[in-house]
Amino acid sequence: MLSLTTGLAPLVLAGLLGWTGAVKAFSRGTAQQAPKTVLARILRSSERATAVLRATGAGELLIAAGLLVVPANPVPGAAAAVLGAGFLAYLGYGRAAAPESSCGCSASEDTPITWRAFARAAVVLVGGATVAVAQDTWWPTVSERPAGALGFLAGAAAVLVALSADLDRWWLLPLRRTRLRVFGHPLLGTAAMNQVPVAASVELLENSLAWQAAAPVVRSALLDHWEDDGWRILQYSGVYGDKENARPVAVVFALDATAVRDSPDPLVRVSYVDADSGEAVAVDELGAVPSRKILPMAG
């Protein structure tokens, strides 16, 4: 198993870096996601953050090519290890300085930094160090042990997919929906049997006119939720104002706690609270056009 791991490590690492590098370097989403990243905060410019993300992507592609073509050379592995260490340092800073921002690791991931981003960076660090020390080539392993190599690569791919938050919509969310359809809500048969899962409320919110109007302000995934007098409250973080006067806000949505996907056009309320002063921010101060389904929350 050890020989299989060291032999195929260059291939696995090249696949990971090739994917993330290509997305950063060539995707149109890079420029769209750059303002939401920790990098934009560090550089104080979305344009510079976009340029750095694309340059990083090009570097990842170069390392991936080296791992594929000359895996026995220690340079590509060492470069990958240094890149992984840099990613870990960047993620640590971002988690401490701006936990609501995304890392931009794949330029399509707009969720806050979580343990999965750290784990993926650690894979790059450990994988690069392994390749640099082992100096093995991957093609003899594939040709001599095709079945074992296929199984190992499939398992490695599954782990990398599980560590990528931007791929959740392709497997994790459908899996959760299937589980609810097959087994029902976990509180079924208890006093809370009529409670709607929070994930269902989030899905309902994200398909509403209120969400479409407020989305330009929102900068995070769901941060907190609670219920109050029949309303389900969903809290996100956001930023309002132009680049020079941008200020953080809490974006708070409220919708019927019992509403589900088939509910007829459920009412959604939204309010914006200044994160520093705790005071409510008027919708017209945000430069947003209120939709007919956005109603200010009292208090």
C-alpha positions as CSV (number, residue, x, y, z in Angstrom):
1,M,0.0,0.0,0.0
2,L,2.9,2.3,0.8
3,S,4.4,1.8,-2.6
4,L,1.0,2.4,-4.2
5,T,0.6,5.7,-2.3
6,T,4.1,7.0,-3.1
7,G,3.9,5.9,-6.7
8,L,0.5,7.5,-7.4
9,A,1.0,10.6,-5.2
10,P,2.3,12.7,-8.2
11,L,-0.8,11.8,-10.2
12,V,-3.2,12.7,-7.4
13,L,-1.5,15.9,-6.6
14,A,-1.3,16.9,-10.3
15,G,-5.0,16.3,-10.6
16,L,-5.8,18.5,-7.6
17,L,-3.5,21.3,-8.6
18,G,-4.5,21.0,-12.3
19,W,-8.2,21.4,-11.4
20,T,-7.8,24.3,-9.0
21,G,-5.2,26.0,-11.1
22,A,-7.3,25.8,-14.3
23,V,-10.3,27.3,-12.5
24,K,-8.3,30.2,-11.1
25,A,-6.4,30.9,-14.3
26,F,-9.2,30.6,-16.9
27,S,-12.6,30.8,-15.3
28,R,-14.7,33.9,-15.6
29,G,-15.8,33.3,-12.0
30,T,-12.4,34.3,-10.8
31,A,-13.1,38.0,-11.2
32,Q,-16.6,37.6,-9.7
33,Q,-15.4,35.7,-6.6
34,A,-12.2,37.8,-6.0
35,P,-14.0,40.7,-4.1
36,K,-15.4,38.1,-1.7
37,T,-12.0,36.6,-0.8
38,V,-9.6,37.3,2.0
39,L,-7.0,38.2,-0.7
40,A,-9.1,41.3,-1.7
41,R,-9.0,42.5,1.9
42,I,-5.3,42.0,2.1
43,L,-4.5,43.7,-1.2
44,R,-7.3,46.3,-0.8
45,S,-8.3,45.8,-4.4
46,S,-10.5,43.3,-6.3
47,E,-8.5,43.8,-9.4
48,R,-5.2,43.0,-7.7
49,A,-6.8,40.0,-6.0
50,T,-8.0,38.7,-9.4
51,A,-4.5,39.1,-10.8
52,V,-2.9,37.2,-7.9
53,L,-5.5,34.4,-8.1
54,R,-4.9,34.0,-11.8
55,A,-1.1,34.0,-11.3
56,T,-1.4,31.4,-8.5
57,G,-3.5,29.3,-10.9
58,A,-0.8,29.5,-13.5
59,G,1.7,28.4,-10.9
60,E,-0.4,25.5,-9.9
61,L,-0.7,24.4,-13.5
62,L,3.0,24.6,-14.0
63,I,3.6,22.4,-10.9
64,A,0.9,20.0,-12.0
65,A,2.7,19.6,-15.4
66,G,6.0,19.0,-13.7
67,L,4.4,16.3,-11.5
68,L,3.0,14.6,-14.5
69,V,6.1,14.8,-16.8
70,V,9.0,14.6,-14.4
71,P,7.6,13.1,-11.1
72,A,11.0,11.6,-10.1
73,N,12.5,15.1,-10.1
74,P,12.3,16.5,-6.5
75,V,11.6,20.1,-7.7
76,P,7.9,19.8,-8.6
77,G,7.2,18.0,-5.3
78,A,9.1,20.6,-3.3
79,A,7.3,23.4,-5.1
80,A,4.0,21.8,-4.2
81,A,5.0,21.5,-0.6
82,V,6.0,25.1,-0.4
83,L,2.7,26.1,-2.1
84,G,0.8,24.0,0.5
85,A,2.6,25.7,3.3
86,G,1.8,29.1,1.9
87,F,-1.9,28.1,1.5
88,L,-2.0,27.0,5.2
89,A,-0.5,30.4,6.3
90,Y,-2.9,32.3,4.1
91,L,-5.9,30.3,5.4
92,G,-4.8,30.8,9.0
93,Y,-4.6,34.6,8.5
94,G,-7.9,34.7,6.7
95,R,-9.7,32.6,9.4
96,A,-8.5,35.0,12.0
97,A,-8.9,38.3,10.2
98,A,-12.0,37.8,8.0
99,P,-13.8,34.5,8.9
100,E,-16.8,35.5,6.9
101,S,-14.8,35.8,3.6
102,S,-13.9,32.9,1.3
103,C,-10.4,31.8,0.5
104,G,-10.7,31.8,-3.3
105,C,-9.0,28.4,-3.3
106,S,-10.8,27.2,-6.4
107,A,-12.2,30.6,-7.5
108,S,-15.7,29.2,-7.4
109,E,-15.9,28.6,-3.7
110,D,-17.7,31.5,-2.0
111,T,-18.3,29.9,1.4
112,P,-16.4,31.0,4.5
113,I,-13.1,29.3,5.3
114,T,-13.7,25.9,7.1
115,W,-11.6,23.0,8.2
116,R,-12.0,21.5,4.7
117,A,-9.9,24.3,3.1
118,F,-7.2,23.6,5.7
119,A,-7.3,19.9,5.1
120,R,-7.0,20.4,1.3
121,A,-4.0,22.6,1.8
122,A,-2.5,20.0,4.1
123,V,-2.9,17.4,1.3
124,V,-0.9,19.7,-1.0
125,L,1.8,20.1,1.6
126,V,2.1,16.4,2.6
127,G,1.7,15.2,-0.9
128,G,4.4,17.5,-2.2
129,A,6.8,16.5,0.5
130,T,6.1,12.8,-0.2
131,V,6.7,13.2,-3.9
132,A,9.9,15.2,-3.3
133,V,11.3,12.6,-1.0
134,A,10.1,9.4,-2.8
135,Q,11.0,10.6,-6.3
136,D,8.9,7.8,-7.8
137,T,7.3,7.8,-11.2
138,W,3.6,7.0,-11.5
139,W,3.4,5.2,-14.9
140,P,5.0,1.9,-13.7
141,T,2.6,1.7,-10.8
142,V,-0.4,2.2,-13.2
143,S,0.9,-0.3,-15.7
144,E,1.9,-3.0,-13.2
145,R,-1.0,-2.7,-10.8
146,P,-3.9,-1.3,-12.8
147,A,-6.7,-2.6,-10.6
148,G,-5.1,-1.3,-7.4
149,A,-4.2,2.0,-9.0
150,L,-7.7,2.5,-10.2
151,G,-9.1,1.8,-6.8
152,F,-6.6,4.1,-5.1
153,L,-7.3,6.9,-7.5
154,A,-11.0,6.6,-7.1
155,G,-10.7,6.8,-3.3
156,A,-8.4,9.8,-3.6
157,A,-10.8,11.5,-5.9
158,A,-13.7,10.9,-3.5
159,V,-11.7,12.4,-0.6
160,L,-10.7,15.5,-2.7
161,V,-14.4,16.0,-3.7
162,A,-15.5,15.7,-0.1
163,L,-12.9,18.4,0.8
164,S,-14.2,20.8,-1.8
165,A,-17.1,22.9,-0.6
166,D,-17.9,24.2,-4.1
167,L,-18.8,20.7,-5.2
168,D,-21.3,20.1,-2.4
169,R,-24.2,21.1,-4.8
170,W,-23.3,18.1,-7.0
171,W,-23.4,15.4,-4.3
172,L,-24.0,16.5,-0.7
173,L,-27.1,18.6,-1.1
174,P,-28.8,15.9,-3.3
175,L,-27.8,13.3,-0.8
176,R,-29.4,15.3,2.1
177,R,-32.6,15.8,0.1
178,T,-32.8,12.1,-0.7
179,R,-32.3,11.2,2.9
180,L,-35.1,13.5,4.0
181,R,-37.4,12.1,1.3
182,V,-36.6,8.5,2.2
183,F,-36.4,8.7,6.0
184,G,-38.4,11.9,6.7
185,H,-37.4,14.5,9.2
186,P,-35.3,13.2,12.1
187,L,-37.8,14.7,14.6
188,L,-40.8,12.9,13.0
189,G,-42.9,11.4,15.7
190,T,-41.8,13.9,18.4
191,A,-43.4,17.1,19.6
192,A,-41.4,19.0,16.9
193,M,-42.7,16.8,14.0
194,N,-44.1,19.8,12.2
195,Q,-40.7,21.6,12.2
196,V,-39.3,22.3,8.8
197,P,-35.6,21.5,8.4
198,V,-33.4,24.7,8.2
199,A,-31.9,23.5,4.9
200,A,-35.5,23.6,3.4
201,S,-35.9,27.2,4.6
202,V,-32.6,28.2,3.1
203,E,-33.5,26.6,-0.2
204,L,-36.9,28.4,-0.1
205,L,-35.2,31.7,0.7
206,E,-32.6,31.4,-2.1
207,N,-35.4,31.0,-4.6
208,S,-37.3,34.1,-3.4
209,L,-37.4,37.6,-4.8
210,A,-36.1,38.9,-1.5
211,W,-32.9,36.9,-1.9
212,Q,-32.4,38.0,-5.5
213,A,-32.6,41.6,-4.4
214,A,-30.4,41.2,-1.3
215,A,-27.8,38.8,-2.9
216,P,-25.4,41.6,-4.0
217,V,-25.0,42.6,-0.3
218,V,-24.6,39.0,1.1
219,R,-21.0,37.8,1.5
220,S,-21.3,34.5,3.4
221,A,-23.2,31.3,3.8
222,L,-25.7,30.9,6.6
223,L,-24.1,31.9,9.9
224,D,-26.9,31.6,12.4
225,H,-30.6,30.8,12.7
226,W,-33.3,30.8,15.3
227,E,-37.1,31.0,15.6
228,D,-39.2,33.8,17.0
229,D,-43.0,34.0,17.2
230,G,-43.6,31.7,14.2
231,W,-40.8,33.3,12.1
232,R,-37.6,31.5,11.1
233,I,-34.7,33.9,11.3
234,L,-31.7,33.3,9.0
235,Q,-28.6,35.4,9.5
236,Y,-25.8,36.1,7.0
237,S,-22.9,38.6,6.9
238,G,-22.7,41.2,4.1
239,V,-21.0,44.3,2.9
240,Y,-22.7,47.5,1.8
241,G,-21.4,50.7,0.2
242,D,-18.8,51.4,-2.5
243,K,-15.2,50.3,-2.3
244,E,-14.1,53.4,-0.4
245,N,-16.9,53.3,2.1
246,A,-17.7,49.6,2.4
247,R,-19.0,48.6,5.8
248,P,-19.9,45.2,7.2
249,V,-23.5,44.4,8.0
250,A,-25.6,41.5,9.3
251,V,-28.2,40.5,6.7
252,V,-31.2,39.0,8.5
253,F,-34.0,37.3,6.7
254,A,-37.3,36.2,8.3
255,L,-39.8,33.8,6.8
256,D,-42.6,31.5,7.9
257,A,-41.1,28.7,10.0
258,T,-43.6,26.2,8.6
259,A,-43.2,27.2,4.9
260,V,-41.9,24.5,2.5
261,R,-41.1,24.4,-1.2
262,D,-44.8,24.0,-2.2
263,S,-45.9,26.9,-0.1
264,P,-47.6,29.6,-2.2
265,D,-45.2,32.5,-2.6
266,P,-44.2,32.8,1.1
267,L,-43.6,36.2,2.6
268,V,-39.9,37.1,3.3
269,R,-38.7,40.0,5.4
270,V,-35.2,41.3,5.4
271,S,-33.3,43.8,7.5
272,Y,-29.7,45.0,7.5
273,V,-27.8,45.7,10.7
274,D,-24.5,47.6,10.9
275,A,-22.0,45.1,12.2
276,D,-20.1,47.8,14.2
277,S,-22.8,50.0,15.7
278,G,-25.7,47.4,15.8
279,E,-28.0,50.0,14.2
280,A,-30.5,49.1,11.4
281,V,-29.5,50.3,8.0
282,A,-32.2,51.6,5.6
283,V,-32.6,49.6,2.4
284,D,-32.2,52.7,0.3
285,E,-28.8,53.4,1.8
286,L,-27.6,50.1,0.2
287,G,-28.3,51.2,-3.3
288,A,-30.6,48.2,-3.7
289,V,-34.0,48.2,-5.3
290,P,-36.5,46.6,-2.9
291,S,-38.6,43.9,-4.4
292,R,-42.3,43.5,-3.6
293,K,-41.4,40.7,-1.2
294,I,-38.9,42.6,0.9
295,L,-40.5,44.1,3.9
296,P,-38.5,45.7,6.7
297,M,-38.5,43.9,10.0
298,A,-39.8,45.7,13.0
299,G,-37.4,46.5,15.8
